[in-house]
Amino acid sequence: MSKQNETIDWHARAAALKPDGRAVINGERVGAIGGETFAKHSPIDNRKLGDVVRGQAADIDAAVTAARAAFEDRRWAGQPPARRKKVLQKFADKILAAREELALLETLDMGKPIQYSLAVDVGATSRCIAWYAEAVDKIYDEIAPTGDNALALITREPMGVIGVVVPWNYPMIMAAWKLGPSLAAGNSVVLKPSEKSPYTALRLAELALEAGLPPGVFNVVPGYGHEAGEALALHMDVDAIGFTGSTRVGRKMLEYSGQSNLKRVYNELGGKSAFVVFDDFADVKRAAKTVAGSMFFNQGESCNAPSRVFVHESIAEAFTAEVVKQAPRYAPADPLADTTVLGALVDEGQMKTVMGYIEAGRAEGAKLATGGQRARAETGGFYVEPTVFTGVANDMKIAREEIFGPVMAILTFKTEAEAIALANGSDYGLQASVWSDNVNRAHRVARALRAGTVHVNSYDEDDFTVPFGGYKQSGNGRDKSLHAFDKYTELKTTWLRID
Ligand code: NAD
């Protein structure tokens, strides 16, 4: 972290902050039509941050109407790509300029350490918008090879109104992964952030307006999933839903589409990613350090957290000892302190869910190697120690279900075939990782693993140039990379007969 950041008194700034919880519709800050609000508390200490609009169907309808009007009069879609690029680049710059405010809001809202909100969340959000801005005036359409007497143009058109529903674990980044490609392509957006982390999305909408995005193109309506989220996904004038969240709600999104206008549904869902370490990987310490870092990052509240760790039985003891040695580095601490690496879970409910899984692990016979307790209860906030279970079987609850907290399950295997079968023995298929110094084995296993991303001798590799998404019940469609444009554009064929 820079010197400048080390001198910031984040607690003083937090005390002075009065976040605005009103929706952004058609370029204006507005309350709910019926006046509904909900109280938002910080998981750091359970202090109330403010009252936030509790959007209802009428509010969603107002936002969709504004978005549709903006799309139909082509105030954004009609601008040349090079112009849209400039506006979005400015938006990306404004995000960076507001980095301290956005980072503080993110940390207060969902509990992650301030150093990561600054360096990871704000940075990745700005870079994402800039990346799609840069791309949009470099993508060409196609002419089909149809012969002399015809011309068939294959063009991409923006889809219209995109409903975006995102979770609370990376509130800005998850929103940016949808906003980047959908706005760059010329769509209008109605974003419903998680009720657990609404503030940064609202500020993003204001920054976009300041950057020159026309009113109505990017609207944000906070509220609960079963109210605002459901109303958006059921709306007859929304063309597609870009959803990131749980598999349970992803299933509902598909139902809402079937019950309404068959809008496209792109689901980025949960995970239970496998981390497979073979005995021919020499640097056990590096593998252990990597898995701890990736598992405990963001309090374990990452869709791609390597929560199922498969280790060859001959190195399991040494590997586990190294992982346990890492645990003190991830002791929960004050999220507003510059050096903290593990902060608060998002709310009391999530903490109870995680503690419930720890209890289930014990009850099913897994062995607690470290952690397992609530921490920092005296703060009023919701913290859980980094926790490692050994002696886990693949059919135990803690190996099957997504915990979404700092809990790692270590399992053992004897053969390569067994490792592959165990790793693939999950409803999820978001990410996986294979650790081996044998290049043939590394390629063989990487091919066999059923996951959207496979890392070899690494984890958490990340770049906007590559797609992100899952196999199986981890979802469909891909965020990031140029492939994301496929989700928010329609392909049109135009035939011209040449006499
Ligand atoms: P969630 O599914 O509970 O909520 C996600 C969003 O959906 C929230 O905005 C919520 O308000 C809304 N929602 C809830 N019920 C709804 C309903 N009935 N209709 C419409 N909207 C509804 O998930 P969460 O707890 O916020 O986030 C954690 C989940 O997100 C985890 O499963 C995690 O793996 C997943 N996730 C996936 C990715 C990915 O890229 N695959 C990335 C981040 C998080």
Residues whose N, C-alpha, C, O or C-beta is under 5 A from the ligand:
A	BS01	NAD	V165 V166 P167 W168 K192 P193 S194 E195 G223 Y224 G225 H226 G229 E230 T244 G245 S246 T247 V249 K252 E268 L269 G270 G271 C303 S474
